[in-house]
Amino acid sequence: MTMTPTRPRTSDDVVDAVRDVLANRLACRHMARFGPDASLGTDLALDSLMTMNLLLHLEKDHGLVAPEKAITTRAAETVGEFAALFLEEDEDEKAAPVTISALSAPHEADRREGVHGEDYYKVKVHCFISCIADAVMRAPGLDERPLFFGVWDAPFVTGDGSVIRYHEPGMEQDFFREWAERLYGLRIVSWYDAHRSIDDNLATMRDLIARRTEAEDVMVMLDMVRLPERENLLNKDPFPHFVLLERTDDPETLLMRDVDYRWEGPMARERVEDAIRQPSVEGGYIVDRSATRAPSPDDIAAYFEASFHPRSNPLFDALRTVVAAHVRPGGDLAALEDAVADFPLLLVRKYAYEHGFAFFWRALQRDTASFMAWCDEIEALVRGARSLNFELLKLSRSADPASVGAVNDAIERLDRQERAIKDGLAEAFAAWQRSVGPLGDGIR
């Protein structure tokens, strides 16, 4: 039975409801630490999936409709802060993307302020590209941002059209690898051989790590589920992920550099190798950056055009197909939740647009205010997609076809938002082309 939606009278009402759901619905093992000041992550170990389940049960069992901030952001650190979100009024949704006009700001560029400096937060959105970007950043004066062109639409797996997966065994990185070599003069060689045994591959990896030079990085894919002390906020199992490995003075300890999650530290060799042995993962590269160089404008333009799809948004196109596959006669709405389980991971890639705008804004000496306005539009897209993910979970669990129309409307709205962002990026690319001279035939 679903409760009629109500507005809580006090924060204590919400806290009591949260206590009930965690204890009786989600079997939280840390209820001894529960209280208004308890940390959602550290004390109660709530990952993103458990938080979504909490919100669903609060609505179904207690009639507490999830506020937008609780779905789309990490606006609360404690139970009390989480409860307070239910007492706030949701902000009105934007009817349409705003018009953003960029201004020339050479004074900002001269003073290395805002987007022209190095202090603004650089998002990490793709583990393979983040590892390659780290190699580029080690060369003085090189800008790694062009590497992220196209990551917003990076390949994913759709199977027969009924699922969305961010990875499958054997998935190659050739497109990004070949462009990174062409752009920056890197040499990126796959050392992992799927036709050989895992023991043989581990022996190769150990040898590469032992012989690694200062101009080389050893990259490997492992399953982060086998390293529970590391981040897995999306509760992925398995969780294929590329990291960099180096030797230490202790032969039984490796230095693991997780560039994508901005972490590095010593890890027991045995545990790292166990995470590499998992059947869910395979892959590894040696990155030689001894001949790293700045990319030419021609190559930057060619890469942008090869990776930019101005007329389509592959993720939302795929999502339409997946929803339709589960709604049609013979489909299984209850299976939709699992089918879109990787959607939250894929939507994070949309933050790569920030790198595109930043590169062109810096090259064109445009103002930081207009750059930040585009960042706000990108954030609105990601938040809207997180809200859509919540609606997809509700649709799957209710199996109510009447909710499909609202879900499809949300997909269309997000599709328009992303097209507007691409229009803004296309304008910046065209302006950049004019600033450096004729390069190719423009966006097709």
N, C-alpha and C positions, 0 to 999 in steps of 0.2 A: 504494500500500500504506500502511495506517495502522499506526503503531507501537502496541504495547501500552502503556497509560498506566503511567508509572513515577514515582517520586519522586527528584529529583536528589540526588546525594550532597553536592555542594558548589556554592557560588555560581559557581565557575569553570565547572562543567558547563553551567550555564544561559547564562553569558556566551558560551561557545563555540557553543552551539546558536543563540543570538540572532545571533551573527556569521554563521553558516552561512545562516540564513534570510534575513537582510537582504541578504547578498551574492548568494546563488544563487537565491532565490525572488522577492524583492521588488526586486532590482536597485537597491538604495539607492545613490545617487550620491555619498554622503558617507562612504564606508567609510574613507577616509584619516583621519577624525577619530574612528573607532570605538575604544572602550576602556571600561573600567569607569567612568571619570569623565566620559565623554561625555554631554552633555545630549541627552535623547530629542528635545526640540523644537528647541533652538537649533543643536546640532551635527549631528543626524541628520535633522532636518526630518520627524519622524514626526507626522502628524496622526492624528485618531481612527480613520479608516478604515484607514490603514496599520498602526496599533497592533492593530486587530482582526485584520487579515490576518496580522500577526506571531504573535498568539496562536493563531490557527487552524493555522498551519504548525508552530508549536512542538509542538502536540498531535499533529497528523497525522504529521509527519516525525520527531519526537524523543520522542514519548510524554509530553510535559510538559503536564499538564492545567493550564489557566489558573486561577490563584487568583482568588477573588471580588474582591479589592481591585484586581487588575490589570484586571479587566473593568469594574468599576463606579465607580472613583475614579481620580484622578490622584495616587495615593499615591507614585509614584516620579518623580523628576526626571532621574535618571541611569541608565545601563545597569546599574551595580552595584546601585542601589536596586531597580530592576526585577527583577533576578535574585534578590535577597534575598526578594522576595515569594513566590517559589516554594518557599522553605524554611520559610515560616510555616504554622502550622495555621490553616485557615479557621475563623472564628467560626461557632458554631451559628446556623442561621437561626431567627428568631422564629416560634413556632408560631401566634401570633395577636397582633393589635394590643393594646397595653397599655391599661389603664384610666387615663385622665388626669382628675384632679380639679382644677379651677381654684379658687384662693383669692382672696379680696379683698385687694388690696394698695395702698390709697390712699397709704401712705407711699412706695412706689416711684414712684407717679405724681407726688406732691408734689416728690420729689427728681429727677424725670425720669431714673430709672434703667432700665436694661435695655430692654425693649420700649417703655417710655414716653419714652425719650430719642431722640436722633437718631444715636447712634453705631453701632447695630447695622446690619449689612450689608443693604441693600435690593436684592433680586434684580431683574434686568432680564430679561424673558422674552418680549417681543413688541415688535418694532421700532416698529410704528405707535403702540401704546399708550405706549411709552417716550417717543416724541417728544411726544405729547400731555401725558403726565405732566410732562415738562420744562417745558411752558408753564404748567401749574398750579403747579408748585413755584416759579416765579419770582414768584408773588404771595405776599406775606408772610402766614403763618399758615394757609395752606390745606393740607389733607391730600389727597395724590394717591392714596392707597391704594384708595379705592373704584373707581377706574378699572380696576383689575385684576380686579374681580369678573368671573367668566365666562371670563377668559383661560385658565383651566385646561381649559376645554372649547371654546376658540375654534375657529371653523370651519376645516375642511381639506377636501381634495379626495379623493374615492374613485372617481371615474370610473364604470366599470361594476361596481364592487365588488371588483375584483381588485388595486387599488393603493391606496396612501396617499401623498398629496402635500400638502405644507404650502402650496403656492402654484400658481396657474396664471394665465397672462395674462388680464387682465380681471377678476380677483378684486376684489370691492369691500370697502370697510371701513365700509359705511353703518351697520351696527348699532352699532359702537363710536363712530363719528363722531357720530351723532345723540344717543346717550346722553351723550357728553362735552359736547355743546352744552347739553343739558337740565340736566345736573348742575352745570356750572361757568360757564355763560354764555359759553363760548367761541364763536367763529364760525369754522367750519372749512369752507373752500370748495375744491372740486376745481378746479384750474386746468389740469390735463392733459386734453387732448381726443384720445381714441383715433381719432377720425375725421379728424384733421388730421395732417400730416406731422410727422416727428420734428424737422425743422428749424424748423417753425412752433412746436412745443412748446418747443423750446430757446430760441427768440426770446422767447416768453412768460416763460419762467423767468428769462432774463437781465434782462428788464424788471422783473420782480417783485423780484429780488435788488437791482437798482439803486435801486428806489423803496422798499425795505423800511424800515419804521419800527421803533422800539425795542419796539413792542408787537406785532410780527408775526414769525412764523417761516415760512420757505420750506422745505417738505418735498418730497422727491423720492425716487422709487424708482430704484435703480441696481443693476447687477450687480457684486457685490464680487469676482467672479473677475477682472475687468478691473483690479482694484487689488490685486495680489498682496502688496504690503507691508502691507495691512490684514489683520485676522483672518479666517481661514476654517478653523477647527479641525476642522470636520466634512467638509471636502473637498467642499463642494457646488459643482457646476457644471451649470447656472447657480446663482447665489446671490442672488436678489432680496432687497433690503434697503432700508428707508427711512432716510434721513439728513436732517439740516438743513444748509442752505447759507447763507453770508453773504458779503458782499463784503469785500475787503481793500484796502489802499492800492495794491496792484499789480493792475491790471486782468486780468492773465493768471494770477492766483492766487485761489483761493476758500478760505474757511475752512470746513472740513467738520466738523460736530459729529455724531459717531456716538454718540448717547445710549445706545443699547442696549448697546454695547460699551465705554462709558465712555471714549471717546477723542475728542479734537478736535485739529485741526492744519491747517496750510496744505497745499493740494493744487493741482497745476497744473490750471487750468481745462480745458485740452484733454483731459487724462486723465479728469477727472470726467465731462465731457460724452461721452467715448467710452463710459464705463460706463453712461451713461443711454441711449445710442443702441442698446444691444443689444436684439434682438427678444424676449428673454426677460423684459423688464421694461417696465412702463408705469404711470404714476401719479404724482400730486403734489398737494399741498394747500398752501393758505395758511392759517395759523392766526393768528387775530386774538384776542389776549388782553386787549384794552383794557377789556373789561367783565367780567373774571373775578370770580366771586363764590363764596362757600361753598355747597355743595349743601344742600338742605333734607333733613331726615330722611325726608320722604315720598318724595322722588326717590331717595334712597339705597335705601330699602326696595323701591321699584318696580324699580329697576335690578337689585338682588340677585335678586329673584324672577323677573325676565325672563331672567336669565342662568344661574340655578342649576338644575341637573337632579339632584335628590336620588336619583332611582330608577335612573339610568342613567349610564354612563361611555362617551361616544361613541367615544373613541379605542380602548378595548379591545373595544367592540362591533364597530367597523370591522375591527380586527385579526383577530377571530374569522372574519369574513366573508372577508377576504383569504386567510387560511390555508386555509379550506375551499375557496375557489375554485381554489387551486393543488394541493390534495390530491385533489380529486374526479377521476373518470375523465375523461381529456382535458385535465386541468390540467397545469401545468408547474412542478414543484418547483424546478427549476434557475432559474426566473425569479423565484422568491420574493425573492431577495436584492435585486434591483432594485426590486421592488414595495414593499418596506418600507424603502427607502433613506432616506426622510425621517423615519422613526420616531424616531431620536435627536433630531432637531430639535423634533419635536412633544412629546416627553416632557418636555423642559425647561420647557414651559409649566406643568407641574404645580407648579413652585415658586411660581406665582401664589397658591396657597393660603396661603402665608406672609403675603401682603399682607392677605388676608381675615381671618386670625386676628389679625394685628397691629392692624388697624382696630378690631375688636370688643374685643380685650383692652385697648386704650388707652381706648376709650370706657367700658368697664365697670370700669376700674381693677383688672384682674386681674393675678395674679403672673407674673413673667417665667419662673419655673421651669416652669409648666405651658405657657406659650407655647413655650418651647424644646423641651418634650416633644413638642408637636405638630410642631415643625420637624423633630425626629428621625424622626417617622412619615412626614413628607413626603419626607425624604431617603431613608428606607428604600424608599418607593415608587419613587422615581426610580432608585435603585440596582438594585432588582429589575427595573425595566423595561430598564435597560442590560444586565443579565444575560440577560433574555429576548431582547434584540436579538442578543446573541452566539449564543444557541441557535437563533434564526431563521436566522442566517448558516450555522451548522453544518448545519441541516436542509436548506437550499437546496443547499449544496455536496455533501452526501452523497446527497441525493435519496432518503433512506431513510424510507419511510412509517412504519416502526416508531418513529421519533422524534416523530411528530406528537402522540401522546398526552401526552408530557411537556411539549411546547410548549403544548398546550391547557390542561393542568393549571396551568402557570405563569400563563397569561392569567387563568384563574379566580381564582387566588390573588391576583394584583395587582388584579383587579376588586374583590374583597372588601376589600383594603386601602384602595382609594380610596373605597369606600362608607363605610368606618369614618371616614375623614377628613371626608367630606361630612357624616356624622352629627354629628361634633364641631362642624363649622362651622354646621350648622343649629341646633344647641343654642345656640351663641353668638349667632346672629342672633335667635333667639326671645327670648333674655335681653335683648339690646339693644332689641328692639321694646318689651318690657315697661318698660324703663328710660326710653324717650322717649314712651311713650303708644301708644294704638291706631293702627296703620298698616296698612290693608288687611286681607286675609284670611289672612295667613301663607303659608307655603310650601305649594304645592299638589302 
